[in-house]
């Protein structure tokens, strides 16, 4: 009788590539489909697309800690299969959707079950020794980059034949991924490391409160949220900004996104291990934050389009931040809490995805408009005059304003991280790998 397959990072790498590939397929065509349902009107179509993205992020924020806690109780494999099934159903509904209401139904399902990333991180923590986790998380980042390279290019090609075809292809990727998980992917969480399911930890607010028991992780959670908020602003404004300032068309925008994916994959697969091993988790994080600030300022100040590709090189090097942060977290969390904590961080990423696009698009629109007045949504309209006064006196009327705001957020994240290291790992942030970390490496 053959022995059961042993869990390994390679299994989860394949799962992540297929998952991100399916997601990337939709990037070029989902806005066009929403616009089509709005009678071809760009303004209302853009608004509804923003709401659709916000609903997905909100449901992901609610669902991620629940799935993380479920993975701590029942194992990673079952939660991964549940997430993949939700993605497959989502793509099929969108492929058949006759109106916007069905798109919202599909996005709610997909948002709630979008727990693959958090559970994949917990899977890696289960099967990788502490001193090698940064490298393994870097491979997951490379998987994300690979899927992001292929997905949008393939989605744009298929979408030129039919807006619905990429959805069917994405559904096929998710179904193939589910079959791979069902027949090939082994369980990584040992029975002795499992713990009972608790709604106190599974609800998003309770999950955040649970971080009080882990002060080092809580401090980095604040930094992580700010960085994700800045990143969501960058992605949401990229097409509008490059088109307005440099006159880029959709082909040029697609090539720039492909370049981002290539650079990200190279950095994650080749440089992360060396950088984190040489610097230690904390110093690698601080370097990554600094590089991110530099890149954000560069994007906002670049006078000509070709400079964006040079700045991308700096921005891609900031990719050491995520794996270093994940490695640091896993070393400060018990084995039976990895899934819950990863779920919290995935939830923070989803939460940041709700206000980020709104802040970026409003800031950009105000910066390039001849009208200095800011019009907030009706439920915040009472603050219109106050916000307009503050923006007029404190912010530059420059098309790069969203990137300047993003750089400011990352700077605050850097300060919070330094404070956290000083409180919980004295000397660790300035002296490279700590004693305990060096002991583990040896």
N, C-alpha and C positions, 0 to 999 in steps of 0.2 A: 504494500500500500504506500503510495507516494505521500511525502510529508506536505503539509499545507504551505502555501506561499508565505514567505516572510514579508512583513510590511517594509517598504522602502520608499525613498523620496521619488524614485523614478516613476512609481505608479501614480502618485499624485501630480507629478509634472505633466503626464499625458492628460489627466483629467482637467487640469487648469488650461492647457493649450486648447483643448476642444471647447471648453466652456467660454473662454475669452474670444475664440474664433466665432462662435455663434453670436455673441454680443456685438462683436465688431462688424459683422455682416449688416447689422441694422443701422449703423451710424449714418451712411449716406442716404438712406431711403425713408426712415421713419418720419423725419420732418416733412418730406414731400407728401407722404401719405396723410399726415395730419392736415396739411395745407389743402390737399384734395378734398378731404371731408368738410372743409370750411369754404367750399366753393372756389378755391383757388386764390383766396384773399391772403396775401402775405402777412399783413399786420395781425389779423385775428388768428391765422394759422400759427404764427410765432408765439402768440400769447397762450394758445391752447397747448402748444408743444411744451412751453415752460411749465404749465400746470401738470401736464402728463409726467414730466421729469420729476416734479416735486412730489406727486403722489407716489411714484416708485420709491423715491428716497425716504418718504415718510413711512411707508410700509416696511421698507428694509430696516429702518431704525427700530421699528416695533418688533420685527421678526428675528433680527440677528441675535439678540441675547437669548431669545427663546430657543432658537436652534442650537446656539452654543451650549446652553444648559442641557438640552436634550442629548447632545453629543457626549457630554460628560456622564450622562446616565446610561444611554443605550449604545454608545459607540459612535465613532466618526463615520463609518461606512454607511450606516442607515440614514444618517442625516444628509450625507452627500447624495445618496440615491434619491431622497425626498426632494432635495434642491434641484437636481437634474430633471426629475419628473415635472416639477413646477415650471421649469424653463421650457421644456418641450411643449407642455400644454399652452403656455403663454404664446409661443411662436405660432402654433397652429391656430389659435383664436385670432391672432392678429392677421394671419394669412387669409382667414375667412371673414374677418370683421366687415359688416356692412355699414357701420357708422362709428362715430367717436365713442359712444357708450361702451361698445365691446372692446375698444382699445383700452379704455380705462379698467374694465374688468380684467383684461389680460395683464396689464401692468401691475394691478393690485396683487394678483396671484404670483407673478414673477418677483415683485418686490418683497413680499413676505417670505418667499422661499429662496431668496438670493443669499443663501448662507454658505455657498461653496468656498469663498475666500477665507472666511473666518475659520471654518472647519478644516480647510486645507492647512492653515497655519497651525492649528492644534494638532493635526495629523503629523506634521513635520516635527513639532515639539515632542510628540510621542516616540518617534523612531530615530531621532538624531541626538547624539550626546551634546551637552552644552557648548563645548568648544567648537563644534562644527555647525551650529545652527545658523549663524550669519551666512555662511556659504550656502546652506540649503534654502534659506529664505531668499537669497540672491537668485537661486535657480527658479524659484517660483516667480520672481520678478522678471526673469528672462522668459518664462512661459507666458506671462502676461504680455511682454513686449512682442513675442513671436505671434501670438494670436492677434494682437493689435495691428501688426504689420499686414498680415494676410487678410484679416477680416474686412476692413474698410475697402481695400483694393478689390477683393472679390465681390463684396456687396455692391460697390459701384458698377462693376462689370455686369453682374446679374440684373441690377436695377435698371440698366439701360434697355433691357428686354421687357421687363415687367416689374412694377413696384412690389408685387406680391412674391416674386420668385425668391428673393433673399430670405424671406420669412420661412418659406418651405425648406430652403437649404439649412437655415439655422435650426429648424425643428429636427431635421435629419441629423445634424451634428449633436444636438442634445440627446436624441434617442440613441445614437451610437455611443455617446458618452455613458448613458445609463446602462446600456448592455455591457460596456467595458467594466463599469463599476460592479455590476451584478455578478459577472462571471470571472473577473480577473482581480479586482481591487480587494486586498485582504484587510481585515480589521486591524487597527493599530493600538487601540486602547485596551490595556490589560484589565481583566475583571477586578483585580485588587485596587486599581486606580480609579474605579468608577464611584460615583456618589449619587445619592437620591436627588430627584428633580425637585426644585423649589421655585415657586412663583415669585418669591421675594427677590431671587437672583435673576429670574427669567424676564420679568417686566423691565423695560428700558430704564425707568427711574430707579427701581430697586437695584438693578445691576450696577448703575453708576454709584449708588450709595454703598454697595458692597466693596467698592474700591477703597473705602475708608480703612479697611483692614490691611491694605497694601499701600502705604504712603508713598513709596518710591514709584510704584506704577501709577498712582493717582496723579502725581505731579507731571508725569510724562503724558497722561491722558489729556491734560489741558494743552500741552504743546502740540500733541497729535491733532486735536480738534482744530487749532488755528492753522496748522499746516494744510490739513485737508480742506479747510474753508478757502485758503489762498489758492489751492490747486483747482478746486471747483470753479473759482472765478476765472482762472486762466483758461481752462478748457471751454467755458461757456462763451467767452468773448473772442476767442481766437479767430474764428471766421469773419466776424464783423470787423475786428480791428485790422487784420491784414488786408481785407478787401477795401476798407476805407483809406488806410494810410499808404498802402503799397500797390493798390489796384490788382491784387491777386484774384484770379478766377478760381473756380472749383477744382480744376486740375492742379493748379499750383498749391492750393490749400491741401489737397489730398497728398501731394508729394511731401509737403512739410510734415504732415502727420505720419507718413511712412518713415520719414527720416527720424522723427522722434522715437518711433517704435524700434528702429534699427539701433540707434544709439543707446536706448534704454536696455535692449537685450544684450548688447556687447558689454556694457558696464556691469550689469547684474551678473552676467555669466563669467566674466574674467577679472574684474577689479575688486569686487566686493570682498572676497575672501582675504586678499592681500591687504586691503586697506583696513578692514576691521581687525584682522590679526595683528597688524603693526600698531594700530592706534588704540585698540580697545573699543568696546561698544560706545562708551560715553563720548570720547574724543571724536570718533567717527561721526556720531550724530551731530556734534557741534560744527564740525567741518562741513557736513552736508547742509545744515541750516545756512551757514555763511555762503556757500556756493549758490544755494537757492535764492537768497536775497540778491546776490550779484546778478544772477540770470534774470530775475523779475525786473530789476531796474534797467537792465540792458534791453529787454523786450520793449519797455516803455519809452526808452530814449533813442533807440536805433532809427536813424533818419532814412535809411534805404533798406530794401527788403533782403538783399544778400547777407546783410549783417546778422539777420535772424538765425541763419544756419550756423554761424560762428558761435553765437550765444547759446544755441542748442547744445553745443559740446560742453559748455560750462554747466548748463542745466542738467544734462544727463549724468554728470559726475555727482550731482546732488542726490542721485539715486542710491547712494550708500546709506542715506538716512534711514529709510524704511527697514532694510534688513538689520542694521545695527540696533534700531529701536526694538524690533521684534526679538532679537537675540537677548537684549538687556531684560526685556519683560519676562521672557520665559525662564530666565535665571532667578527671577524674584517671585515666581508663582509656583505653587505646589502642583504636582502632576495631575491631581484630580480637579484642578481649577483652571487648567489651560483653556478648555473650550469656552467656559463662561467669560473669562477675561478677553479672549480673542473676539467673542461675540460682542462685548462692550466696545472694543475698539472698532469693529466693523460697524456697529451702531453709530458711533461718533462720526465715522466717515459718511454714513447715510445722512445723519443730522446736518452735517456741514454742507451736504449737497442740496439742502432746501433753500437756505438764504443766499448761498454763494452766487448762483446765476443771477438772482434778482439784484444783488448789490452791484455786480459787475456790469450788467446791462444798463442799470439806471445811471451808474457813474459815467459810463461811456457815452450814453445818450445826452446826459447833461453837459459833458465836456465838449462835445462837438455841436451842440445846439446853440442857436442864436438867442433862445429864451432861457434866462438864468433860473426861472422858477422850477421847482421840483414838485411833481404831482405824485404823491404816494397813493397806494390803494385806499379805497373809501374808508376802511376801518382804521386807517392811520392818518386820514386826511386832516385831522385837527393839528397835526404836527408839520404840515406843509411849510408854513412860514418860518418856523424855527429851523427846520432842516435846511431850507433854502438859504437862510442867513448864515448858518454855520458853514455850509458848503462854499458859499461865495467868499467868505472871509478866511477860510482855512485850507481850501483845496485849489489846486491849479486847474484852469480850464485847458487841459491838454489831453489829446486822445489816448495817451498812455496812462491816464489816471487809474484805471483798474489794476494795472500792474504795479503802480506805486503803492496802492492800498494793499495789494497782495504782499509786496515786500515788507510793508510795515507789520502785517500780521505774522510773517515768518520771523521778523526781528523780535516781536514779543514772545513768540514760541521759543526762540533761542534763549531769551532771558529767563523764562520759566524753567527751561531745562537746566540751565546753569544753577538756578536756585534749588531745584530738586536734587541735583548731584551734590551740591554743597551741604545740604541737609542730611542726605541719606547715604552718600558715599564720599565722605570728605577726602579730598586729594585725588579722587578717581578721575574727575573730569580734566585734570591738568597734568596728571602723571602717567597717562597711558593706562594699560591694563592693570586692574587692581590685583592685590596679592592673591585673593581667592580665584580670580580669573586666570592668573598665571599658573597657579597650582593645578587648575583644571586642564590647562593647555599641556602641562607637562605630565 
